[in-house]
Amino acid sequence: MAAAVRARLPILYHYLPTPVPYKPALELQERLHQLQLATRRRQSHSQNSSLNEEGNKTHPDILLLLQHRPVYTGGRRQQQWTDELELEQKRLQHLGADWVPTARGGETTFHGPGQIVAYPLFDLGRMSRSIRCYIDDLQSIMQQHVTITHRISTTPSSLTGVFVTPTSKIGSIGVQVRHRLTTHGLSLNITPEPLAWFDQVVACGLPGVRQTSIGAELGREVRIENEIAPLVERFGRGFQREMRPVLEDEEPEVYAMIRELEILGENAGPWLSGPLLSPPTS
C-alpha cells in the first residue's frame, strides 16, 4: 500500500524567471539530492508506515525550470584535464561566458538566456524506471512540446536529443543518476539568442550538427514565460503525476534553497546577449 501511495505523490516544480549562474544551480541540485537521499534513508529505517502513507517524511520529486547566464559546460567525457582543454576553457571564457566541468553525460554544450533548462530531481526507484527509459521519457516530453505545442516537425535520430532535421538540433539531454536519484536533465532552445554561442563550439561533440530554436523555426518571437505552463503539463503527462508548485509552507527547506538561488539571479545584474568575438583588451 505504501509503495502505491508514494507512486502517486505529486512532482513539485518551480520556475526561476531570471537567468541564474550555473555553479550555484549545480550546488542547489547537489543540496536537494542530499536532502532527498537523507530523507529516503530515514524513511527506510522508520517503522511507522502510517507516516509514509499520509505523505509525511517522504522525499519529494522536484522539477526546476530555469535559464542560465551564459555558460559552457563539459561532460564526463572531458573529466581528464589536458593542455588542450585548458586552452579551450580560456577561449570560451574570452567570449564572455563561464566555463564549468560537470559529471553529467555528454561533452561541451552551452546554456544561456533564451533556453529553458529543466532539472528533474526524481527518484527512479519510486517510478520503477530504468535510466534508459527515463532518458526516453525526457526526449519524448521535449519532442511533444515541439511538435504538439508549436507544430514543428522533428526527425528521428539515433542520437540523444531532439532534431528538426538530421543536422539541426533543438533540444539536448544530459543526466546523472546516483542512488537512483537523478540530477541534470534537458535543455530546449526557445529563442534564437543561444545560437550564436553554440556556433563557437562543436556542441555535444557532434560535428556538422548546428543548433536551432523554436523561435528560429517559427520565424517569430516566442516568449520564455509562455513555455512554462505547457512544459510543466508535458512533464505531468509524461510521468503520469500531478504537478504542484513548491510552496513555502509545505516544503520550507526546499523552498528556502530554491529562493536563495532565485535571489542570486535577481541580483547578478545584466548578462551578455551574444559572444564577444574579439578578445577583450587587458
URTA-V144507 format. One record per helix or strand. SS is the DSSP state (H for helix, E for strand). FROM is the first residue (numbers start at 1). TO is the last residue. If there is no record, write none. Layout:
((SS,FROM,TO) (SS,FROM,TO))
//
This chain:
((H,2,7) (E,11,20) (H,22,45) (H,49,53) (E,61,68) (E,71,74) (H,76,78) (H,83,94) (E,98,101) (E,109,111) (E,115,121) (E,123,123) (H,124,127) (H,131,150) (E,155,155) (E,162,165) (E,168,178) (E,181,189) (H,192,198) (H,203,205) (E,210,211) (H,214,218) (H,225,239) (E,243,245) (H,252,266))
//
